[in-house]
Amino acid sequence: MPRHDQSDRSSRRHVDPLSGRPVLVAPRRAERPHEEALTACPFCAGNEHLTPDEVMRSPMAASGPWEARIIPNKYPFAEPFPPAGDGRGTDGDRAEPVPARGVHDVIIESPRHVTSILTVDPSCWRASWSLAHRRLATLADQAPLCWALVFKNSGPAAGASLEHVHSQIVGLDFVPPLVASKLAAVAASATDPFAELLRSAELQARVIATAGNLVALVPPAPRQPLETWIVPRHPAPWLHAAAAEEVASLADLTRDVVGRLERALPGADYNWWLHQAPFAREAGADGWTASATPVVPAAWRWHLEILPRITELAGFELGTGCHVSAAGADESARRLRGD
């Protein structure tokens, strides 16, 4: 495979030869504008001309007021797939970089210029999660993709470059090693690890709040003080397969948890991310094709991990993958409950 043309600013996927860790090299990410450099916020209602054409909106009408929008990211780290049959984008030699293929969207969560989800209109907040739910369903039907992530960077310490409330969706043509290792651990377990997680949280008073079928809890080994996960009570591989009522419960529960975080530690930045199973795909000679029987452990549940950015990752964390936290699970749960 010929070496990558360094003048090409498209995103590439490299793989670390020792750990197998993928690295997406995306030169255009350096061009992202920061708040202080903007004369107008591109995410505010009335400034739609400053963004790429939207993918979907709520309400669905193409004109008139909107509550939430999804647009393509102007500075993606995953490139669109080439037309089928043009011979580009194959993995080739693992030692060489390949195109970073996928979908990278932004979810604009309010037409108003607000910086906290706690000040988003409740209808807009539910609409944002409903749009994410719909978008994941459409990505699940795009055969080159095999996995997708919904994530939020809230605040500068969490990596946000714009303060207007927004999240992001990324669909990829590979399953990240972290997700693959989680799936393997669940598959290899003699019990249901998620059921054990919920049971231990209830026994040890680490449940923070509930909404419908969902439970917000402090995990037994929080990486940062006040880390919280949202987990369904029953196996559920994909959020996009959830009922609308469960998506509304997720919207309500995320607002509840962020409110508790704000009361426990005012002004804390945070990240969250959705870990769900790979789409119903299997690897074939021509890439990822639809499969009626995805290889997903029966016990698997999608879950949302909410990580406050209280202390920076330093040499020990980066060098070992281990984390050091100033507060354990019990103390974090007490603070989030307000005990």
C-alpha positions as CSV (number, residue, x, y, z in Angstrom):
1,M,0.0,0.0,0.0
2,P,1.5,3.4,-0.9
3,R,2.3,5.7,1.9
4,H,-0.2,8.5,2.7
5,D,0.3,11.8,0.9
6,Q,1.2,14.2,3.7
7,S,-0.5,17.1,1.8
8,D,-3.9,15.3,2.1
9,R,-5.7,16.7,5.2
10,S,-8.3,13.9,5.3
11,S,-8.5,11.8,8.5
12,R,-6.5,8.6,8.7
13,R,-6.6,5.6,11.1
14,H,-3.3,4.5,12.4
15,V,-2.8,1.5,14.7
16,D,-0.2,1.2,17.4
17,P,1.9,-1.9,16.6
18,L,2.3,-3.0,20.2
19,S,-1.0,-2.4,21.8
20,G,-3.3,-2.5,18.7
21,R,-4.7,0.9,19.8
22,P,-6.2,2.9,17.0
23,V,-5.4,6.5,16.6
24,L,-7.4,8.8,14.3
25,V,-5.2,11.5,12.9
26,A,-7.5,14.3,11.8
27,P,-5.6,17.5,10.7
28,R,-8.8,19.6,10.3
29,R,-9.6,19.3,14.0
30,A,-6.9,21.9,14.5
31,E,-9.1,24.4,12.6
32,R,-12.0,24.2,15.1
33,P,-13.1,27.7,16.2
34,H,-13.1,28.6,19.8
35,E,-15.8,30.8,21.5
36,E,-13.6,33.9,21.8
37,A,-12.9,33.9,18.0
38,L,-16.6,33.8,17.0
39,T,-18.6,36.9,16.0
40,A,-21.8,34.8,16.1
41,C,-22.7,31.4,17.5
42,P,-23.3,29.0,14.7
43,F,-25.6,26.9,16.9
44,C,-28.1,29.6,17.7
45,A,-31.5,29.9,16.0
46,G,-31.2,32.3,13.1
47,N,-27.6,31.3,12.3
48,E,-28.4,28.1,10.5
49,H,-26.6,29.4,7.4
50,L,-23.3,29.1,9.4
51,T,-23.6,25.3,9.7
52,P,-23.7,22.5,7.1
53,D,-27.2,21.5,6.0
54,E,-28.9,19.6,8.8
55,V,-29.3,15.8,8.9
56,M,-32.6,16.0,10.9
57,R,-34.4,18.3,13.2
58,S,-37.2,18.3,15.7
59,P,-40.0,19.1,14.9
60,M,-39.5,17.4,11.6
61,A,-40.9,20.2,9.5
62,A,-38.2,21.7,7.2
63,S,-39.0,25.2,8.1
64,G,-40.2,27.1,11.2
65,P,-38.9,27.0,14.8
66,W,-36.9,24.0,15.9
67,E,-36.1,22.5,19.3
68,A,-33.0,20.4,18.4
69,R,-31.0,19.8,15.2
70,I,-28.4,17.3,14.0
71,I,-25.8,18.6,11.5
72,P,-22.6,17.1,10.1
73,N,-19.5,18.2,12.0
74,K,-17.5,20.7,10.0
75,Y,-14.3,19.3,11.5
76,P,-14.8,15.6,11.5
77,F,-12.4,12.9,12.5
78,A,-14.2,10.4,10.3
79,E,-14.5,10.8,6.5
80,P,-17.5,10.0,4.4
81,F,-17.4,6.6,2.7
82,P,-16.5,6.7,-1.0
83,P,-19.0,5.5,-3.6
84,A,-19.3,1.7,-3.7
85,G,-16.9,0.0,-6.0
86,D,-14.3,2.8,-6.5
87,G,-11.6,0.7,-4.8
88,R,-10.7,3.2,-2.1
89,G,-10.9,2.9,1.7
90,T,-9.9,-0.8,2.2
91,D,-7.8,-1.6,5.2
92,G,-4.9,-3.1,3.3
93,D,-1.7,-3.6,5.3
94,R,-2.4,-3.2,9.0
95,A,1.0,-1.5,9.4
96,E,0.0,1.4,7.1
97,P,-2.6,4.0,7.9
98,V,-6.0,3.7,6.3
99,P,-8.8,6.3,5.7
100,A,-10.7,7.0,8.9
101,R,-14.2,6.2,7.6
102,G,-17.5,6.9,9.2
103,V,-20.1,9.6,10.2
104,H,-19.4,12.5,12.6
105,D,-22.4,14.6,13.6
106,V,-23.3,17.4,16.1
107,I,-26.5,17.4,18.1
108,I,-27.5,21.0,18.8
109,E,-29.6,20.7,22.0
110,S,-31.2,24.1,22.2
111,P,-32.1,27.0,19.8
112,R,-31.2,29.4,22.6
113,H,-27.6,30.2,23.6
114,V,-27.4,28.3,26.8
115,T,-24.4,26.6,28.3
116,S,-25.8,24.0,30.7
117,I,-28.3,21.3,30.0
118,L,-30.1,22.4,33.2
119,T,-31.2,25.6,31.4
120,V,-32.3,23.8,28.3
121,D,-36.1,23.8,27.8
122,P,-37.3,20.4,28.9
123,S,-39.1,19.8,25.6
124,C,-35.8,20.6,23.7
125,W,-33.9,18.3,26.0
126,R,-36.2,15.4,25.3
127,A,-36.2,16.3,21.6
128,S,-32.4,16.1,21.6
129,W,-32.4,12.6,22.9
130,S,-35.2,11.6,20.6
131,L,-33.1,12.8,17.6
132,A,-30.1,10.9,18.8
133,H,-32.3,7.8,19.1
134,R,-33.5,8.3,15.5
135,R,-30.1,9.0,14.2
136,L,-28.6,5.9,15.7
137,A,-31.4,3.9,14.0
138,T,-30.5,5.3,10.6
139,L,-26.8,4.6,11.2
140,A,-27.6,1.0,12.2
141,D,-28.9,0.6,8.6
142,Q,-25.8,1.9,6.9
143,A,-23.9,-1.3,6.1
144,P,-20.4,0.2,6.1
145,L,-20.8,1.2,9.8
146,C,-20.6,-1.4,12.6
147,W,-20.7,0.7,15.8
148,A,-21.7,4.2,16.9
149,L,-21.0,6.5,19.9
150,V,-23.0,9.3,21.4
151,F,-20.9,11.6,23.6
152,K,-20.9,15.0,25.3
153,N,-18.0,17.3,26.2
154,S,-19.3,19.8,28.7
155,G,-16.9,22.6,29.5
156,P,-13.3,23.4,28.5
157,A,-11.8,20.8,30.8
158,A,-13.9,18.2,29.1
159,G,-12.7,19.2,25.6
160,A,-15.6,21.5,24.5
161,S,-14.5,24.2,22.0
162,L,-18.0,25.9,21.9
163,E,-20.1,26.6,24.9
164,H,-23.6,26.4,23.3
165,V,-25.0,23.0,24.6
166,H,-24.3,20.2,22.1
167,S,-23.4,16.6,21.9
168,Q,-21.9,14.5,19.1
169,I,-22.5,11.2,17.3
170,V,-19.8,9.2,15.6
171,G,-20.4,6.1,13.5
172,L,-17.3,3.9,12.7
173,D,-16.4,1.0,10.5
174,F,-14.6,-0.7,13.3
175,V,-15.4,-1.6,16.9
176,P,-13.0,0.1,19.3
177,P,-10.8,-2.2,21.5
178,L,-12.3,-0.9,24.7
179,V,-15.8,-1.8,23.6
180,A,-14.7,-5.1,22.2
181,S,-13.0,-6.0,25.6
182,K,-16.2,-5.1,27.5
183,L,-18.2,-7.4,25.2
184,A,-15.7,-10.2,25.6
185,A,-15.8,-9.8,29.4
186,V,-19.6,-10.1,29.5
187,A,-19.5,-13.0,27.1
188,A,-17.0,-14.9,29.2
189,S,-18.7,-14.3,32.5
190,A,-20.6,-17.1,34.2
191,T,-23.1,-14.7,35.6
192,D,-24.8,-11.5,34.3
193,P,-22.3,-8.7,35.1
194,F,-24.9,-6.0,34.6
195,A,-27.4,-7.7,37.0
196,E,-24.6,-8.0,39.6
197,L,-23.7,-4.3,39.1
198,L,-27.3,-3.3,39.8
199,R,-27.6,-5.7,42.7
200,S,-24.5,-4.5,44.4
201,A,-25.4,-0.9,43.9
202,E,-28.7,-1.4,45.6
203,L,-27.2,-3.4,48.5
204,Q,-24.4,-0.9,49.0
205,A,-26.6,2.3,48.7
206,R,-24.9,3.4,45.5
207,V,-28.1,4.0,43.5
208,I,-28.5,7.8,42.9
209,A,-31.9,8.0,41.1
210,T,-34.2,6.0,38.9
211,A,-36.5,6.8,36.0
212,G,-38.7,4.1,34.4
213,N,-36.5,1.2,33.5
214,L,-33.3,3.0,34.1
215,V,-31.0,3.2,37.1
216,A,-28.4,5.9,37.8
217,L,-25.7,4.5,40.1
218,V,-22.1,5.1,41.2
219,P,-19.9,2.2,39.8
220,P,-17.8,0.2,42.3
221,A,-14.5,1.6,40.9
222,P,-15.2,5.3,39.9
223,R,-12.3,6.8,38.0
224,Q,-13.2,10.3,39.3
225,P,-15.2,11.4,42.3
226,L,-18.9,11.5,41.5
227,E,-18.7,9.3,38.4
228,T,-22.2,7.9,37.5
229,W,-23.5,5.3,35.1
230,I,-27.0,5.0,33.8
231,V,-28.0,1.3,33.2
232,P,-31.2,-0.4,32.1
233,R,-32.7,-2.9,34.5
234,H,-33.0,-5.5,31.7
235,P,-30.7,-6.6,28.9
236,A,-30.9,-4.2,25.9
237,P,-28.1,-4.2,23.3
238,W,-28.9,-0.9,21.6
239,L,-30.4,2.4,22.6
240,H,-31.9,2.8,19.1
241,A,-34.0,-0.3,19.8
242,A,-35.4,1.2,23.0
243,A,-39.0,2.5,23.2
244,A,-39.7,6.2,23.1
245,E,-40.7,6.2,26.7
246,E,-37.2,4.8,27.7
247,V,-35.5,7.5,25.7
248,A,-37.6,10.1,27.5
249,S,-36.5,8.5,30.8
250,L,-32.9,8.8,29.8
251,A,-33.3,12.5,29.0
252,D,-34.9,13.1,32.4
253,L,-32.3,11.0,34.2
254,T,-29.3,12.7,32.6
255,R,-30.7,16.1,33.7
256,D,-31.3,14.7,37.2
257,V,-27.7,13.4,37.5
258,V,-26.1,16.6,36.1
259,G,-28.2,18.6,38.6
260,R,-26.9,16.5,41.4
261,L,-23.3,16.9,40.1
262,E,-23.8,20.7,40.0
263,R,-25.1,20.8,43.6
264,A,-22.2,18.5,44.8
265,L,-19.5,20.3,42.9
266,P,-20.7,23.6,41.3
267,G,-19.2,24.4,37.9
268,A,-17.7,20.9,37.3
269,D,-17.0,20.0,33.7
270,Y,-17.9,16.5,32.6
271,N,-18.0,14.0,29.7
272,W,-20.4,11.3,29.0
273,W,-20.5,8.6,26.4
274,L,-22.9,5.8,25.4
275,H,-21.6,2.3,25.1
276,Q,-23.8,0.0,23.1
277,A,-23.3,-3.2,21.2
278,P,-22.0,-3.2,17.6
279,F,-24.8,-3.0,15.0
280,A,-26.2,-6.2,13.5
281,R,-23.3,-6.8,11.2
282,E,-20.8,-9.5,10.3
283,A,-17.5,-9.2,8.5
284,G,-17.6,-10.4,4.9
285,A,-15.4,-10.4,1.9
286,D,-16.8,-7.1,0.8
287,G,-16.8,-5.4,4.2
288,W,-19.5,-5.3,6.9
289,T,-22.8,-6.7,5.8
290,A,-26.2,-7.1,7.5
291,S,-26.6,-10.0,9.8
292,A,-29.9,-11.2,11.3
293,T,-28.0,-12.8,14.3
294,P,-25.5,-10.3,15.7
295,V,-22.9,-11.8,18.0
296,V,-23.7,-9.9,21.2
297,P,-23.8,-11.4,24.7
298,A,-27.4,-12.0,25.9
299,A,-26.6,-10.1,29.1
300,W,-25.3,-7.0,27.3
301,R,-26.9,-3.7,28.1
302,W,-26.3,-0.3,26.6
303,H,-25.2,2.1,29.3
304,L,-24.2,5.8,29.7
305,E,-21.1,6.7,31.6
306,I,-20.9,10.2,33.1
307,L,-17.4,11.2,34.1
308,P,-16.7,14.5,35.9
309,R,-13.4,16.1,35.0
310,I,-12.3,17.0,38.5
311,T,-8.6,16.0,38.3
312,E,-6.5,15.9,35.2
313,L,-5.1,12.7,33.8
314,A,-1.4,12.6,34.6
315,G,1.6,10.4,33.9
316,F,0.4,7.5,36.0
317,E,-3.0,7.3,34.5
318,L,-1.7,7.7,30.9
319,G,1.1,5.3,31.4
320,T,-0.8,2.5,33.1
321,G,-4.5,2.9,32.2
322,C,-5.1,2.9,36.0
323,H,-6.9,5.8,37.6
324,V,-6.4,7.5,40.9
325,S,-9.5,9.0,42.6
326,A,-9.7,11.2,45.7
327,A,-13.1,9.7,46.6
328,G,-14.5,6.2,46.4
329,A,-17.9,4.9,45.4
330,D,-19.6,5.2,48.8
331,E,-18.5,8.9,49.4
332,S,-19.4,9.8,45.8
333,A,-22.9,8.2,46.2
334,R,-23.5,10.1,49.4
335,R,-22.5,13.4,47.9
336,L,-24.7,12.9,44.8
337,R,-27.7,11.9,46.9
338,G,-27.1,14.9,49.1
339,D,-26.9,12.8,52.3
